[in-house]
Amino acid sequence: MKRLQALLISLLLIALIASCHESQQDYQWSLPEGFPRPIVPVDNPMTEAKVELGRHLFYDNALSANNTQSCSSCHQQSYAFAEPKALSVGSTGQHHRRNALALVNVAYNKTLTWAHPGLTSIEQQLLIPMFGEQPIELGISGHEEVILKRFTSPKYEKLFLQAFGDKEPSFLRINQALSSFTRSLISIQSPFDRYAYQNDDQALSESAIRGMNLFFSEEFECHHCHGGFNFTQSTFHQQQRLDRRPFHNTGLYNVESHDQYPQIDTGLMELTGNAADNGKFRAPTLRNIELTAPYMHDGSMSTLAEVLDFYAAGGRHISSGDYAGDGRNNQYKSPFVTGFEMSEQQRDDLIAFLQSLTDSHFVSNPKHANPNLQ
């Protein structure tokens, strides 16, 4: 085994040290041997029937007040449950201010959304697209009775009966079923996984291996914010329960050189009121990153090459316009975003490595697909 491969596996195994045991549930996780199971709320255990009900709900426009949008409208399987838009648009046509995060291994996330330290469960987070009014996503608030009646069809009566023991729909049950389906979206069958965990030395190209070397090097420092088996610091699971809720200012903006992000979205500071949190956002997983463009919390970067050039520069300098300023000099910028020298070959190698995190099975898995098209 190559020395780097051995080091990688050692580092990853450190994160998997067992510290507790969770009772068995009526659900079979599709996980490689040695991988931890996600932590599941006691009051919403995983079951196959609940996941299946959640899948139907996830793809059903009937969940929006005006019958025009479903969860899958902004979280499309072919894009790793993200969407190819810079900013999301809700069911009423309202443009949002953030890019839709990919629903990849969210079962392992410590926090949800781009910048909220208090959202620590999928059940909590789902209340926002369901009932939120600023911005409106599904727009359920004020239309609860009408929407619930849509789920009294014979199909849904059978699905609710199988999942909950009776056919009565409720928003608590809808939330629990959607959470269960979302929690089931596990992606861990990429070429990198075959290389790192199945000892398949042929799974990665020479270019991807060189890129992996760079990714885990102290010179490039990518792994500090995108580390562990899920390629993000925000990880919480059965065998790792450290309460880490990291957020980072990456030097994307420095409006008028006043250490400010655009007022439309100042990130974590909106919740904490702490000026030092201006521009801080959660580092998302890099799994399937090739499929989830555009990038950053506001979808302001189109390609992986652009993202790598941004980090190599140590931030972004915007020379003109409303957001003019040199993000490289933002005083709240993460100490890990210092910039580095990068040749064209190194950029190509890093992109090859990031592409090796693409899980083709995940984006074509019929268990995750729209049941109405099967």
SEKOL-293211 format. One line per field, with one value per residue (C-alpha): residue number from 1; residue in three letters; x, y, z. Coordinates in steps of 0.2 Angstrom, whole numbers, plus 5000, padded with zeros to 4 digits. Layout:
n <- [NUM / ...];
res <- [ALA / ...];
c1 <- [X / ...];
c2 <- [Y / ...];
c3 <- [Z / ...];
REM end
This chain:
n <- [1 / 2 / 3 / 4 / 5 / 6 / 7 / 8 / 9 / 10 / 11 / 12 / 13 / 14 / 15 / 16 / 17 / 18 / 19 / 20 / 21 / 22 / 23 / 24 / 25 / 26 / 27 / 28 / 29 / 30 / 31 / 32 / 33 / 34 / 35 / 36 / 37 / 38 / 39 / 40 / 41 / 42 / 43 / 44 / 45 / 46 / 47 / 48 / 49 / 50 / 51 / 52 / 53 / 54 / 55 / 56 / 57 / 58 / 59 / 60 / 61 / 62 / 63 / 64 / 65 / 66 / 67 / 68 / 69 / 70 / 71 / 72 / 73 / 74 / 75 / 76 / 77 / 78 / 79 / 80 / 81 / 82 / 83 / 84 / 85 / 86 / 87 / 88 / 89 / 90 / 91 / 92 / 93 / 94 / 95 / 96 / 97 / 98 / 99 / 100 / 101 / 102 / 103 / 104 / 105 / 106 / 107 / 108 / 109 / 110 / 111 / 112 / 113 / 114 / 115 / 116 / 117 / 118 / 119 / 120 / 121 / 122 / 123 / 124 / 125 / 126 / 127 / 128 / 129 / 130 / 131 / 132 / 133 / 134 / 135 / 136 / 137 / 138 / 139 / 140 / 141 / 142 / 143 / 144 / 145 / 146 / 147 / 148 / 149 / 150 / 151 / 152 / 153 / 154 / 155 / 156 / 157 / 158 / 159 / 160 / 161 / 162 / 163 / 164 / 165 / 166 / 167 / 168 / 169 / 170 / 171 / 172 / 173 / 174 / 175 / 176 / 177 / 178 / 179 / 180 / 181 / 182 / 183 / 184 / 185 / 186 / 187 / 188 / 189 / 190 / 191 / 192 / 193 / 194 / 195 / 196 / 197 / 198 / 199 / 200 / 201 / 202 / 203 / 204 / 205 / 206 / 207 / 208 / 209 / 210 / 211 / 212 / 213 / 214 / 215 / 216 / 217 / 218 / 219 / 220 / 221 / 222 / 223 / 224 / 225 / 226 / 227 / 228 / 229 / 230 / 231 / 232 / 233 / 234 / 235 / 236 / 237 / 238 / 239 / 240 / 241 / 242 / 243 / 244 / 245 / 246 / 247 / 248 / 249 / 250 / 251 / 252 / 253 / 254 / 255 / 256 / 257 / 258 / 259 / 260 / 261 / 262 / 263 / 264 / 265 / 266 / 267 / 268 / 269 / 270 / 271 / 272 / 273 / 274 / 275 / 276 / 277 / 278 / 279 / 280 / 281 / 282 / 283 / 284 / 285 / 286 / 287 / 288 / 289 / 290 / 291 / 292 / 293 / 294 / 295 / 296 / 297 / 298 / 299 / 300 / 301 / 302 / 303 / 304 / 305 / 306 / 307 / 308 / 309 / 310 / 311 / 312 / 313 / 314 / 315 / 316 / 317 / 318 / 319 / 320 / 321 / 322 / 323 / 324 / 325 / 326 / 327 / 328 / 329 / 330 / 331 / 332 / 333 / 334 / 335 / 336 / 337 / 338 / 339 / 340 / 341 / 342 / 343 / 344 / 345 / 346 / 347 / 348 / 349 / 350 / 351 / 352 / 353 / 354 / 355 / 356 / 357 / 358 / 359 / 360 / 361 / 362 / 363 / 364 / 365 / 366 / 367 / 368 / 369 / 370 / 371 / 372 / 373 / 374];
res <- [MET / LYS / ARG / LEU / GLN / ALA / LEU / LEU / ILE / SER / LEU / LEU / LEU / ILE / ALA / LEU / ILE / ALA / SER / CYS / HIS / GLU / SER / GLN / GLN / ASP / TYR / GLN / TRP / SER / LEU / PRO / GLU / GLY / PHE / PRO / ARG / PRO / ILE / VAL / PRO / VAL / ASP / ASN / PRO / MET / THR / GLU / ALA / LYS / VAL / GLU / LEU / GLY / ARG / HIS / LEU / PHE / TYR / ASP / ASN / ALA / LEU / SER / ALA / ASN / ASN / THR / GLN / SER / CYS / SER / SER / CYS / HIS / GLN / GLN / SER / TYR / ALA / PHE / ALA / GLU / PRO / LYS / ALA / LEU / SER / VAL / GLY / SER / THR / GLY / GLN / HIS / HIS / ARG / ARG / ASN / ALA / LEU / ALA / LEU / VAL / ASN / VAL / ALA / TYR / ASN / LYS / THR / LEU / THR / TRP / ALA / HIS / PRO / GLY / LEU / THR / SER / ILE / GLU / GLN / GLN / LEU / LEU / ILE / PRO / MET / PHE / GLY / GLU / GLN / PRO / ILE / GLU / LEU / GLY / ILE / SER / GLY / HIS / GLU / GLU / VAL / ILE / LEU / LYS / ARG / PHE / THR / SER / PRO / LYS / TYR / GLU / LYS / LEU / PHE / LEU / GLN / ALA / PHE / GLY / ASP / LYS / GLU / PRO / SER / PHE / LEU / ARG / ILE / ASN / GLN / ALA / LEU / SER / SER / PHE / THR / ARG / SER / LEU / ILE / SER / ILE / GLN / SER / PRO / PHE / ASP / ARG / TYR / ALA / TYR / GLN / ASN / ASP / ASP / GLN / ALA / LEU / SER / GLU / SER / ALA / ILE / ARG / GLY / MET / ASN / LEU / PHE / PHE / SER / GLU / GLU / PHE / GLU / CYS / HIS / HIS / CYS / HIS / GLY / GLY / PHE / ASN / PHE / THR / GLN / SER / THR / PHE / HIS / GLN / GLN / GLN / ARG / LEU / ASP / ARG / ARG / PRO / PHE / HIS / ASN / THR / GLY / LEU / TYR / ASN / VAL / GLU / SER / HIS / ASP / GLN / TYR / PRO / GLN / ILE / ASP / THR / GLY / LEU / MET / GLU / LEU / THR / GLY / ASN / ALA / ALA / ASP / ASN / GLY / LYS / PHE / ARG / ALA / PRO / THR / LEU / ARG / ASN / ILE / GLU / LEU / THR / ALA / PRO / TYR / MET / HIS / ASP / GLY / SER / MET / SER / THR / LEU / ALA / GLU / VAL / LEU / ASP / PHE / TYR / ALA / ALA / GLY / GLY / ARG / HIS / ILE / SER / SER / GLY / ASP / TYR / ALA / GLY / ASP / GLY / ARG / ASN / ASN / GLN / TYR / LYS / SER / PRO / PHE / VAL / THR / GLY / PHE / GLU / MET / SER / GLU / GLN / GLN / ARG / ASP / ASP / LEU / ILE / ALA / PHE / LEU / GLN / SER / LEU / THR / ASP / SER / HIS / PHE / VAL / SER / ASN / PRO / LYS / HIS / ALA / ASN / PRO / ASN / LEU / GLN];
c1 <- [5000 / 5007 / 5013 / 5001 / 4986 / 4991 / 4992 / 4975 / 4967 / 4975 / 4969 / 4951 / 4951 / 4955 / 4939 / 4930 / 4935 / 4920 / 4913 / 4896 / 4883 / 4866 / 4852 / 4846 / 4833 / 4821 / 4832 / 4847 / 4860 / 4870 / 4887 / 4904 / 4911 / 4919 / 4909 / 4899 / 4880 / 4872 / 4864 / 4845 / 4833 / 4825 / 4808 / 4810 / 4818 / 4823 / 4811 / 4810 / 4792 / 4795 / 4809 / 4798 / 4784 / 4797 / 4803 / 4785 / 4783 / 4800 / 4794 / 4776 / 4771 / 4756 / 4767 / 4768 / 4753 / 4751 / 4755 / 4770 / 4785 / 4792 / 4808 / 4815 / 4813 / 4828 / 4837 / 4838 / 4846 / 4856 / 4865 / 4868 / 4852 / 4857 / 4852 / 4862 / 4856 / 4866 / 4851 / 4836 / 4818 / 4803 / 4786 / 4779 / 4794 / 4803 / 4822 / 4832 / 4849 / 4858 / 4863 / 4854 / 4865 / 4867 / 4859 / 4874 / 4877 / 4867 / 4864 / 4882 / 4880 / 4882 / 4873 / 4861 / 4860 / 4874 / 4876 / 4865 / 4874 / 4857 / 4850 / 4857 / 4843 / 4835 / 4818 / 4822 / 4829 / 4814 / 4802 / 4811 / 4807 / 4790 / 4783 / 4796 / 4788 / 4804 / 4808 / 4794 / 4799 / 4784 / 4773 / 4763 / 4759 / 4741 / 4736 / 4739 / 4721 / 4721 / 4738 / 4734 / 4718 / 4729 / 4737 / 4721 / 4722 / 4722 / 4741 / 4745 / 4733 / 4743 / 4760 / 4755 / 4748 / 4764 / 4774 / 4764 / 4751 / 4736 / 4732 / 4730 / 4742 / 4749 / 4763 / 4773 / 4772 / 4776 / 4791 / 4797 / 4795 / 4804 / 4818 / 4820 / 4821 / 4834 / 4844 / 4844 / 4854 / 4871 / 4885 / 4900 / 4904 / 4915 / 4931 / 4940 / 4931 / 4936 / 4954 / 4954 / 4943 / 4943 / 4962 / 4958 / 4974 / 4967 / 4952 / 4961 / 4971 / 4989 / 4983 / 4970 / 4983 / 4994 / 4979 / 4975 / 4993 / 4990 / 4973 / 4980 / 4996 / 5000 / 5005 / 4987 / 4978 / 4961 / 4959 / 4958 / 4940 / 4936 / 4943 / 4937 / 4928 / 4914 / 4926 / 4919 / 4923 / 4904 / 4903 / 4893 / 4890 / 4888 / 4907 / 4912 / 4901 / 4912 / 4902 / 4911 / 4901 / 4914 / 4911 / 4923 / 4925 / 4935 / 4938 / 4925 / 4920 / 4927 / 4914 / 4923 / 4937 / 4927 / 4929 / 4910 / 4901 / 4886 / 4872 / 4860 / 4869 / 4882 / 4882 / 4884 / 4884 / 4865 / 4862 / 4876 / 4877 / 4896 / 4906 / 4919 / 4907 / 4904 / 4905 / 4906 / 4898 / 4899 / 4911 / 4900 / 4905 / 4915 / 4907 / 4900 / 4906 / 4909 / 4890 / 4884 / 4890 / 4889 / 4898 / 4899 / 4884 / 4878 / 4883 / 4895 / 4908 / 4904 / 4918 / 4930 / 4945 / 4938 / 4936 / 4954 / 4961 / 4951 / 4959 / 4976 / 4974 / 4969 / 4953 / 4944 / 4947 / 4932 / 4938 / 4922 / 4903 / 4892 / 4903 / 4920 / 4934 / 4949 / 4943 / 4961 / 4962 / 4947 / 4952 / 4940 / 4946 / 4950 / 4969 / 4968 / 4965 / 4982 / 4985 / 4997 / 5007 / 4998 / 5004 / 4991 / 4996 / 4993 / 4976 / 4972 / 4977 / 4967 / 4951 / 4955 / 4955 / 4939 / 4930 / 4935 / 4923 / 4908 / 4897 / 4888 / 4878 / 4871 / 4865 / 4856 / 4851 / 4832 / 4829 / 4832 / 4823 / 4806 / 4794 / 4782 / 4794 / 4797];
c2 <- [5000 / 5017 / 5027 / 5042 / 5029 / 5022 / 5039 / 5044 / 5029 / 5031 / 5049 / 5044 / 5029 / 5041 / 5050 / 5033 / 5028 / 5020 / 5029 / 5022 / 5010 / 5013 / 5001 / 4992 / 5000 / 4994 / 5001 / 4994 / 5007 / 5004 / 5008 / 5000 / 4989 / 5000 / 5016 / 5023 / 5024 / 5042 / 5047 / 5046 / 5055 / 5043 / 5050 / 5047 / 5031 / 5025 / 5013 / 5007 / 5012 / 5029 / 5032 / 5027 / 5038 / 5052 / 5049 / 5051 / 5067 / 5074 / 5073 / 5079 / 5096 / 5094 / 5099 / 5117 / 5128 / 5132 / 5115 / 5121 / 5115 / 5100 / 5098 / 5090 / 5106 / 5113 / 5097 / 5086 / 5069 / 5071 / 5086 / 5077 / 5084 / 5102 / 5112 / 5121 / 5139 / 5152 / 5156 / 5146 / 5152 / 5147 / 5141 / 5159 / 5165 / 5173 / 5173 / 5168 / 5174 / 5158 / 5143 / 5126 / 5115 / 5097 / 5084 / 5073 / 5064 / 5077 / 5063 / 5066 / 5085 / 5093 / 5109 / 5112 / 5126 / 5138 / 5147 / 5142 / 5135 / 5130 / 5119 / 5102 / 5090 / 5088 / 5088 / 5106 / 5112 / 5105 / 5117 / 5131 / 5126 / 5120 / 5134 / 5149 / 5165 / 5175 / 5169 / 5158 / 5141 / 5128 / 5141 / 5129 / 5142 / 5147 / 5133 / 5118 / 5111 / 5112 / 5104 / 5089 / 5085 / 5082 / 5067 / 5057 / 5048 / 5029 / 5029 / 5040 / 5031 / 5015 / 5024 / 5032 / 5016 / 5007 / 5020 / 5025 / 5012 / 5022 / 5032 / 5049 / 5062 / 5076 / 5088 / 5080 / 5064 / 5072 / 5081 / 5064 / 5055 / 5068 / 5069 / 5050 / 5050 / 5064 / 5055 / 5040 / 5050 / 5042 / 5044 / 5033 / 5024 / 5035 / 5030 / 5038 / 5027 / 5012 / 5018 / 5022 / 5009 / 4994 / 4994 / 4997 / 5005 / 5007 / 5017 / 5033 / 5040 / 5046 / 5064 / 5061 / 5053 / 5068 / 5080 / 5070 / 5073 / 5091 / 5091 / 5084 / 5094 / 5108 / 5119 / 5119 / 5116 / 5110 / 5096 / 5108 / 5114 / 5099 / 5084 / 5067 / 5054 / 5067 / 5080 / 5093 / 5098 / 5099 / 5080 / 5071 / 5052 / 5037 / 5036 / 5054 / 5065 / 5080 / 5096 / 5105 / 5119 / 5127 / 5142 / 5151 / 5168 / 5163 / 5181 / 5180 / 5199 / 5214 / 5227 / 5244 / 5237 / 5238 / 5219 / 5217 / 5205 / 5212 / 5217 / 5205 / 5190 / 5193 / 5174 / 5169 / 5187 / 5188 / 5176 / 5180 / 5198 / 5196 / 5207 / 5193 / 5182 / 5193 / 5182 / 5166 / 5151 / 5132 / 5122 / 5110 / 5092 / 5090 / 5074 / 5075 / 5093 / 5091 / 5090 / 5104 / 5120 / 5135 / 5136 / 5146 / 5151 / 5164 / 5153 / 5167 / 5155 / 5144 / 5131 / 5121 / 5129 / 5146 / 5140 / 5134 / 5150 / 5159 / 5149 / 5150 / 5169 / 5169 / 5177 / 5187 / 5205 / 5213 / 5229 / 5238 / 5237 / 5236 / 5223 / 5231 / 5227 / 5215 / 5200 / 5195 / 5208 / 5205 / 5204 / 5191 / 5179 / 5161 / 5158 / 5143 / 5154 / 5161 / 5158 / 5147 / 5144 / 5133 / 5128 / 5123 / 5105 / 5106 / 5114 / 5100 / 5087 / 5094 / 5094 / 5076 / 5072 / 5082 / 5073 / 5056 / 5061 / 5059 / 5044 / 5039 / 5026 / 5040 / 5050 / 5036 / 5025 / 5021 / 5021 / 5039 / 5043 / 5050 / 5036 / 5044 / 5040 / 5022];
c3 <- [5000 / 4996 / 5010 / 5007 / 5006 / 5022 / 5030 / 5023 / 5030 / 5047 / 5048 / 5042 / 5055 / 5069 / 5066 / 5067 / 5084 / 5092 / 5108 / 5109 / 5103 / 5095 / 5096 / 5080 / 5069 / 5056 / 5042 / 5033 / 5030 / 5014 / 5022 / 5019 / 5033 / 5047 / 5043 / 5057 / 5056 / 5057 / 5073 / 5072 / 5084 / 5096 / 5092 / 5073 / 5071 / 5053 / 5045 / 5026 / 5026 / 5032 / 5020 / 5006 / 5011 / 5012 / 4995 / 4988 / 4997 / 4992 / 4974 / 4976 / 4971 / 4982 / 4996 / 4990 / 4993 / 4974 / 4968 / 4958 / 4968 / 4977 / 4988 / 4972 / 4962 / 4971 / 4976 / 4960 / 4960 / 4944 / 4953 / 4969 / 4976 / 4972 / 4957 / 4943 / 4948 / 4958 / 4969 / 4972 / 4968 / 4979 / 4974 / 4972 / 4961 / 4975 / 4972 / 4987 / 4992 / 4994 / 4983 / 4987 / 4996 / 4990 / 5000 / 5001 / 5018 / 5027 / 5040 / 5046 / 5047 / 5064 / 5058 / 5043 / 5031 / 5027 / 5043 / 5058 / 5073 / 5081 / 5067 / 5072 / 5066 / 5049 / 5057 / 5063 / 5046 / 5036 / 5045 / 5036 / 5018 / 5024 / 5034 / 5031 / 5025 / 5022 / 5010 / 5004 / 4998 / 4999 / 5007 / 5018 / 5031 / 5031 / 5019 / 5031 / 5029 / 5010 / 5009 / 5021 / 5011 / 4996 / 5005 / 5008 / 4992 / 4992 / 4987 / 5002 / 5014 / 5011 / 5013 / 5029 / 5036 / 5032 / 5040 / 5055 / 5058 / 5052 / 5037 / 5044 / 5037 / 5048 / 5046 / 5060 / 5051 / 5034 / 5043 / 5050 / 5033 / 5023 / 5037 / 5035 / 5017 / 5017 / 5030 / 5019 / 5005 / 5008 / 4995 / 4999 / 4983 / 4973 / 4965 / 4980 / 4992 / 4981 / 4982 / 5001 / 5008 / 4996 / 4992 / 4973 / 4968 / 4950 / 4955 / 4954 / 4940 / 4942 / 4941 / 4954 / 4966 / 4963 / 4967 / 4983 / 4988 / 4986 / 4994 / 5010 / 5010 / 5023 / 5008 / 5000 / 5017 / 5009 / 5021 / 5036 / 5032 / 5021 / 5031 / 5037 / 5027 / 5023 / 5017 / 5029 / 5047 / 5051 / 5055 / 5069 / 5069 / 5080 / 5083 / 5084 / 5095 / 5097 / 5096 / 5082 / 5073 / 5062 / 5051 / 5040 / 5031 / 5015 / 5009 / 4996 / 4999 / 5008 / 5003 / 5002 / 5011 / 5028 / 5032 / 5027 / 5017 / 5006 / 5018 / 5009 / 5018 / 5031 / 5036 / 5054 / 5061 / 5057 / 5071 / 5083 / 5081 / 5083 / 5070 / 5070 / 5062 / 5047 / 5031 / 5040 / 5032 / 5034 / 5023 / 5014 / 5010 / 4994 / 4990 / 4972 / 4971 / 4952 / 4950 / 4961 / 4952 / 4954 / 4970 / 4986 / 4997 / 4984 / 4969 / 4963 / 4956 / 4941 / 4940 / 4951 / 4942 / 4947 / 4965 / 4966 / 4958 / 4972 / 4986 / 4978 / 4978 / 4996 / 4993 / 4979 / 4973 / 4966 / 4957 / 4953 / 4956 / 4972 / 4980 / 4976 / 4988 / 4991 / 5001 / 5003 / 5016 / 5026 / 5044 / 5048 / 5034 / 5040 / 5044 / 5033 / 5018 / 5015 / 4997 / 4988 / 4972 / 4960 / 4943 / 4929 / 4931 / 4950 / 4946 / 4934 / 4947 / 4960 / 4949 / 4945 / 4963 / 4966 / 4952 / 4960 / 4974 / 4961 / 4966 / 4950 / 4959 / 4971 / 4957 / 4948 / 4963 / 4960 / 4979 / 4978 / 4962 / 4958 / 4961 / 4949 / 4934 / 4939];
REM end
